[in-house]
Amino acid sequence: MMGTWRPKSWRGALAALIAVLMASCGEKPAETPVNVAPEAPARVFAAASLTDVLKTVGDQYAAAGHPAPVLVFAASSELARQVEQGAEADVFISADEAWMDYLAEKNLIEASTRQTLLTNKLVLIAPADKPITVELKPGMDLKAALKGGKLAIANPDSVPAGKYAKEALEHFGAWAGVESETARAENVRATLRFVEAGEAAAGIVYATDAKASGDKVVVVAEFPAGSHTPIAYPAAVIAGKAEGPGKGFVTFLGSPEAKSAFELAGFGLQ
């Protein structure tokens, strides 16, 4: 008669069961945190003269482990008005203090984050293949030096580069003579393109723009600092965005890496 099968020992069966249970139990995978949104990219509204250098700084910021910032370039006046109208921006970087003041007076920036980062110089340029000669001095005849050509400047009624240019020309008594000969551009980079293309006999831009142009233009003269309002670039986080991605980006603008990039592009540091 066939008997019932039993393990050789109950101890062996228990050991086998424990072994199976241990093999099937691994460490629990780490749980993914809930309700933690990934870092969003900072949306940065910046003066057109910062176009090249901020792209470099943006790459540096991304290399440091942050999302690459979304960079929007235009005249400071245009960007400030866009912010005023509710445009999506986290950071505003102006080419003068006046447009930052404009937003501050309307409580549209986080005042505690405002900082002046950079300085620049104002220069008179001409196409490299058609240079002009003129000495910056009281009573200078810039119109004669243009020889019937146009003087390209950013809109002096609103754009910082244009306002600085008008101030400098008024300082030397030359504005009245060339006002009707000006080709007015929407921003300083558009001014630069007029001269690069030979569509203007000369232009007034920042020293950093002339440097960025390479061998397409020549610097005819540099306006002395006392001939116009000091050129300054303030930055600030937009109101209501203090806890957003903009604060980290503004902080990074003061980092050694960013400062090195600004200096290499020809900007002065505050």
C-alpha distance (Angstrom), angle and dihedral (degrees) to the residues before:
residue distance angle dihedral
M1 . . .
M2 3.83 . .
G3 3.80 112.2 .
T4 3.84 128.2 -145.5
W5 3.86 114.0 -88.2
R6 3.78 116.1 -116.3
P7 3.80 130.9 177.1
K8 3.77 114.3 -102.1
S9 3.76 88.3 -108.4
W10 3.74 138.0 0.2
R11 3.78 88.4 -130.1
G12 3.80 91.2 61.0
A13 3.81 92.3 49.7
L14 3.79 91.2 51.0
A15 3.80 91.9 49.4
A16 3.80 90.8 50.8
L17 3.79 91.7 50.6
I18 3.80 92.5 49.9
A19 3.80 90.6 49.1
V20 3.80 90.9 53.1
L21 3.78 92.5 48.5
M22 3.80 93.0 48.6
A23 3.79 92.3 49.5
S24 3.78 92.0 52.3
C25 3.82 94.4 50.4
G26 3.81 114.6 78.9
E27 3.78 130.3 163.9
K28 3.78 113.7 -71.0
P29 3.81 113.4 -110.8
A30 3.77 115.1 -108.8
E31 3.74 110.4 -91.3
T32 3.82 116.7 -117.5
P33 3.80 110.4 -117.4
V34 3.75 111.7 -110.8
N35 3.80 126.3 -134.9
V36 3.84 93.1 16.4
A37 3.79 108.8 129.5
P38 3.82 118.6 -153.1
E39 3.80 116.9 -108.4
A40 3.80 110.1 -81.8
P41 3.81 122.4 -137.7
A42 3.80 115.6 -100.9
R43 3.80 113.2 -114.7
V44 3.80 105.7 -140.6
F45 3.82 124.3 -164.9
A46 3.82 106.5 -161.8
A47 3.79 139.5 172.7
A48 3.81 113.9 -93.8
S49 3.81 92.5 -116.8
L50 3.81 88.4 67.3
T51 3.82 93.6 58.8
D52 3.79 99.8 111.0
V53 3.77 101.2 33.5
L54 3.81 96.2 46.4
K55 3.80 89.9 53.6
T56 3.79 86.9 57.8
V57 3.80 92.5 46.2
G58 3.80 89.7 47.3
D59 3.80 89.7 55.4
Q60 3.80 89.4 49.9
Y61 3.79 90.7 51.1
A62 3.79 91.3 50.7
A63 3.81 90.8 48.2
A64 3.82 87.7 55.5
G65 3.80 88.9 63.4
H66 3.81 103.4 -90.7
P67 3.79 129.7 117.1
A68 3.80 110.6 -91.0
P69 3.82 108.9 -97.3
V70 3.79 120.6 -113.8
L71 3.80 104.6 -121.0
V72 3.80 122.5 -155.2
F73 3.82 117.2 -174.9
A74 3.80 129.0 -166.4
A75 3.80 140.2 115.8
S76 3.81 111.9 -46.0
S77 3.81 89.2 -122.0
E78 3.81 92.8 55.2
L79 3.79 93.4 46.9
A80 3.79 93.7 47.5
R81 3.78 90.4 53.0
Q82 3.79 90.8 48.5
V83 3.80 89.4 53.8
E84 3.79 89.0 48.6
Q85 3.80 89.0 53.9
G86 3.79 92.2 52.6
A87 3.80 103.0 -95.9
E88 3.80 115.2 168.9
A89 3.79 105.2 -101.0
D90 3.79 134.6 141.6
V91 3.81 99.5 -171.8
F92 3.80 135.4 27.2
I93 3.81 122.0 -160.8
S94 3.80 114.2 -174.7
A95 3.80 131.6 -166.5
D96 3.78 90.2 -135.5
E97 3.77 140.0 28.4
A98 3.81 92.9 -120.6
W99 3.81 97.0 72.0
M100 3.80 91.3 44.5
D101 3.81 87.5 51.2
Y102 3.80 88.0 50.8
L103 3.81 91.3 59.0
A104 3.80 92.6 40.0
E105 3.81 91.6 55.6
K106 3.80 88.3 55.0
N107 3.82 91.9 47.9
L108 3.80 90.3 -117.0
I109 3.81 97.4 133.0
E110 3.79 133.8 56.4
A111 3.80 97.4 -108.7
S112 3.81 94.1 -157.0
T113 3.82 91.1 61.3
R114 3.80 96.4 51.9
Q115 3.78 114.4 117.5
T116 3.79 134.6 160.4
L117 3.77 107.8 -127.1
L118 3.78 111.7 172.2
T119 3.79 148.6 19.9
N120 3.79 132.1 -153.4
K121 3.78 143.0 -173.6
L122 3.80 131.6 -119.9
V123 3.80 119.6 -127.7
L124 3.79 140.3 -178.8
I125 3.81 110.8 -130.4
A126 3.80 137.7 -176.2
P127 3.82 135.1 -171.2
A128 3.80 109.4 -75.8
D129 3.80 92.0 -124.6
K130 3.81 93.9 46.6
P131 3.80 108.7 39.2
I132 3.78 121.0 176.9
T133 3.78 129.4 -148.4
V134 3.78 123.4 -134.4
E135 3.79 135.3 142.8
L136 3.79 117.9 -135.9
K137 3.79 104.0 -126.7
P138 3.81 138.8 122.8
G139 3.78 110.6 -69.6
M140 3.81 94.4 15.3
D141 3.81 115.4 165.3
L142 3.80 101.9 -130.8
K143 3.79 91.4 161.3
A144 3.80 90.9 62.4
A145 3.80 90.6 49.0
L146 3.82 89.9 55.7
K147 3.84 89.5 60.3
G148 3.77 93.4 -150.3
G149 3.80 94.8 -40.9
K150 3.79 129.1 119.0
L151 3.79 129.9 -96.9
A152 3.81 109.4 -136.0
I153 3.80 116.6 -145.7
A154 3.79 135.6 154.9
N155 3.80 114.6 -101.2
P156 3.82 102.9 -69.9
D157 3.80 92.3 -156.7
S158 3.80 94.4 68.4
V159 3.81 117.0 -8.4
P160 3.82 114.9 91.1
A161 3.82 95.5 -134.9
G162 3.80 90.0 51.7
K163 3.79 93.2 47.5
Y164 3.80 91.1 50.6
A165 3.82 89.8 48.3
K166 3.81 93.6 51.6
E167 3.80 91.3 47.6
A168 3.81 91.5 51.1
L169 3.80 93.5 48.4
E170 3.80 91.4 47.1
H171 3.79 88.5 51.0
F172 3.80 89.6 59.9
G173 3.80 94.5 39.1
A174 3.79 92.7 -114.0
W175 3.81 103.0 112.6
A176 3.80 97.6 84.6
G177 3.79 90.8 53.1
V178 3.81 96.4 52.1
E179 3.82 103.9 28.6
S180 3.80 91.9 99.1
E181 3.80 90.8 45.6
T182 3.79 96.4 57.4
A183 3.80 125.0 116.2
R184 3.79 103.1 -152.3
A185 3.78 118.9 -148.4
E186 3.81 132.2 -164.4
N187 3.81 93.1 -118.7
V188 3.78 141.5 -5.6
R189 3.81 94.8 -90.8
A190 3.80 90.1 55.1
T191 3.82 87.0 50.8
L192 3.78 89.4 53.6
R193 3.81 91.8 50.7
F194 3.83 90.8 54.2
V195 3.80 89.6 58.5
E196 3.82 95.8 40.1
A197 3.81 89.5 54.4
G198 3.79 92.7 48.2
E199 3.80 91.5 -117.5
A200 3.80 90.0 125.1
A201 3.78 128.7 41.9
A202 3.80 90.4 -139.2
G203 3.77 141.8 -8.8
I204 3.78 142.2 -163.5
V205 3.80 116.5 -126.9
Y206 3.78 139.9 142.3
A207 3.80 119.1 -74.3
T208 3.80 89.1 -116.7
D209 3.82 91.2 58.0
A210 3.80 91.1 51.8
K211 3.80 89.4 49.8
A212 3.80 92.2 49.0
S213 3.81 89.7 52.8
G214 3.79 91.3 63.7
D215 3.80 113.7 -165.3
K216 3.81 96.0 -11.5
V217 3.80 94.0 90.8
V218 3.78 137.9 25.6
V219 3.79 126.9 -141.4
V220 3.79 107.9 -119.8
A221 3.80 95.8 -177.3
E222 3.79 143.0 -17.8
F223 3.78 117.8 -126.8
P224 3.81 112.2 -128.1
A225 3.79 115.4 -111.8
G226 3.80 92.0 -116.4
S227 3.80 92.7 60.5
H228 3.81 94.7 73.1
T229 3.79 143.5 16.4
P230 3.83 110.1 -68.0
I231 3.81 110.2 -91.3
A232 3.79 110.6 -121.2
Y233 3.81 135.6 167.6
P234 3.81 113.9 -148.3
A235 3.81 121.8 -174.0
A236 3.79 129.8 -162.5
V237 3.78 142.1 165.9
I238 3.80 114.5 -107.5
A239 3.82 116.5 -106.7
G240 3.78 113.6 -86.9
K241 3.80 92.0 20.6
A242 3.80 98.3 88.1
E243 3.79 91.9 117.4
G244 3.80 94.4 41.4
P245 3.82 131.5 92.6
G246 3.80 93.8 -83.6
K247 3.80 95.5 77.8
G248 3.79 92.6 59.8
F249 3.78 91.8 49.3
V250 3.81 93.5 49.3
T251 3.81 88.9 50.3
F252 3.81 90.0 50.7
L253 3.81 90.5 55.4
G254 3.80 87.0 72.4
S255 3.80 94.3 50.7
P256 3.83 121.4 114.8
E257 3.82 90.4 -112.2
A258 3.79 93.6 53.6
K259 3.80 93.3 43.4
S260 3.79 90.0 52.8
A261 3.81 90.5 52.3
F262 3.82 91.9 49.3
E263 3.80 92.5 50.0
L264 3.80 91.8 47.3
A265 3.82 89.2 53.9
G266 3.81 90.2 53.0
F267 3.79 101.8 -102.4
G268 3.79 122.3 137.4
L269 3.80 118.8 -127.2
Q270 3.78 123.7 -127.1
